[in-house]
Every structure is written in structure tokens, then in C-alpha cells.
Amino acid sequence: MNKNVKISYDKKGLIPAVIQDYKTSEVLMVAFMNKASLSKTIKDGLTCFWSRSRQKFWTKGETSGHFQKVKNIFYDCDKDCLLIKVKQLGPACHTGNRSCFYRKLK
């Protein structure tokens, strides 16, 4: 990602991030980032998010060991949403499922 790009964060300073498997394009999860967590993600090569409920940073896998190694980061045409392609180590969902999108709405 070009560091000179001006990302459009919402009024709370957040941007949604869609996390996708870099090989299969399977959507694994969606979370929110702020400027600091995006910078940490770029620097460390592991996804780091902002928890809206706990009001703190969290690196995916810090408690489960199911880290997400960043392969690519894309932004959309309005610069208000991120697509992060990762190598997922273990399940992405806290329920133990590979993806958070394992239920179908009829």
C-alpha cells in the first residue's frame, strides 16, 4: 500500500477491513482498524485491529495462536474500506470455524 494514500476513516477514526485468504479468496472475517492499528499491521506483517467493544488494540492470534500473516493490502475506490489478503494460520473465527461467515441467511 502506498504510504502517501490518504485513507478515509469514519467519524470515530475507524475503517472496516475485510480479511480474505490470499490463495482461495475466501472471506475470513471483517474487523475495524484505526490509523495506529493499520500502521502496526503494515510494520509487523500481522493483522492488528481496534476493538470497538473493548476499546483496545488486538492482534489476531495473540491468544489463540491463529495469526494472520499479511500478503497484500488493498483499498477501495473511495478509500474507506480495506481488503487484506492473508495467510491464515488455523481458524479465523473465535468459534473455531475457518471463516466467520459459516452461516447462511435464508
C-alpha positions as CSV (number, residue, x, y, z in Angstrom):
1,M,0.0,0.0,0.0
2,N,1.3,3.4,-0.9
3,K,2.1,5.3,2.3
4,N,1.1,8.6,0.6
5,V,-2.5,7.4,0.1
6,K,-5.0,9.4,2.4
7,I,-7.3,6.7,3.8
8,S,-10.8,7.9,4.7
9,Y,-11.6,6.9,8.3
10,D,-15.1,7.4,9.7
11,K,-16.0,9.9,12.4
12,K,-14.7,7.6,15.1
13,G,-11.4,7.2,13.2
14,L,-12.1,3.7,12.0
15,I,-12.1,1.9,8.7
16,P,-13.6,-1.6,8.0
17,A,-11.2,-4.3,6.9
18,V,-12.3,-7.4,5.0
19,I,-9.9,-10.2,5.7
20,Q,-9.5,-12.7,2.8
21,D,-7.5,-15.8,2.3
22,Y,-4.7,-14.9,-0.2
23,K,-4.9,-18.2,-2.1
24,T,-8.6,-19.0,-2.2
25,S,-10.1,-15.5,-1.9
26,E,-12.4,-16.9,0.9
27,V,-13.7,-14.1,3.1
28,L,-12.5,-15.0,6.6
29,M,-13.7,-12.1,8.8
30,V,-14.4,-8.4,9.0
31,A,-12.9,-6.1,11.6
32,F,-12.1,-2.4,12.2
33,M,-8.8,-0.6,12.1
34,N,-7.7,2.9,13.0
35,K,-4.6,4.6,11.8
36,A,-2.4,3.2,14.5
37,S,-3.5,-0.4,14.0
38,L,-3.1,-0.2,10.3
39,S,0.4,1.2,10.8
40,K,1.2,-1.7,13.2
41,T,-0.2,-4.2,10.6
42,I,2.0,-2.8,7.9
43,K,5.0,-2.7,10.2
44,D,4.7,-6.1,11.8
45,G,3.1,-8.1,8.9
46,L,0.3,-9.4,11.2
47,T,-3.2,-8.1,11.3
48,C,-3.9,-5.7,14.2
49,F,-7.3,-4.3,14.8
50,W,-9.2,-1.9,17.0
51,S,-11.8,-3.5,19.3
52,R,-14.9,-1.3,19.4
53,S,-16.3,-3.2,22.4
54,R,-13.1,-3.4,24.5
55,Q,-11.7,-0.1,23.2
56,K,-8.2,-1.5,22.7
57,F,-5.9,-3.0,20.1
58,W,-5.7,-6.7,19.4
59,T,-3.5,-8.7,17.1
60,K,-5.4,-11.6,15.5
61,G,-3.9,-14.7,17.1
62,E,-2.4,-13.2,20.2
63,T,-4.4,-15.5,22.4
64,S,-5.4,-18.4,20.1
65,G,-2.1,-18.6,18.1
66,H,-4.2,-18.3,14.9
67,F,-2.3,-15.4,13.4
68,Q,-2.9,-13.8,10.0
69,K,0.3,-13.1,8.0
70,V,-0.4,-10.2,5.7
71,K,0.3,-10.8,2.0
72,N,-1.3,-7.7,0.4
73,I,-3.4,-4.7,1.5
74,F,-5.8,-3.1,-0.9
75,Y,-8.1,-0.1,-0.5
76,D,-11.4,0.6,-2.4
77,C,-12.1,3.4,-4.9
78,D,-13.4,5.7,-2.1
79,K,-10.5,4.8,0.2
80,D,-13.0,4.0,3.0
81,C,-12.6,0.2,3.2
82,L,-9.6,-2.2,3.2
83,L,-9.2,-5.6,1.7
84,I,-6.4,-7.5,3.4
85,K,-5.2,-10.8,1.9
86,V,-3.6,-13.1,4.5
87,K,-2.2,-16.5,5.1
88,Q,-4.4,-17.7,7.9
89,L,-2.9,-19.9,10.5
90,G,-5.7,-22.0,12.0
91,P,-9.3,-20.9,12.1
92,A,-10.1,-17.2,11.7
93,C,-13.3,-17.3,13.8
94,H,-13.3,-17.3,17.6
95,T,-15.9,-20.2,17.3
96,G,-13.3,-22.4,15.8
97,N,-14.7,-22.2,12.2
98,R,-12.3,-21.4,9.4
99,S,-14.3,-18.3,8.5
100,C,-16.7,-16.1,10.5
101,F,-19.1,-16.5,7.5
102,Y,-20.2,-20.1,8.1
103,R,-24.0,-19.4,8.5
104,K,-26.4,-18.7,5.6
105,L,-29.3,-16.3,5.9
106,K,-32.3,-17.8,4.2
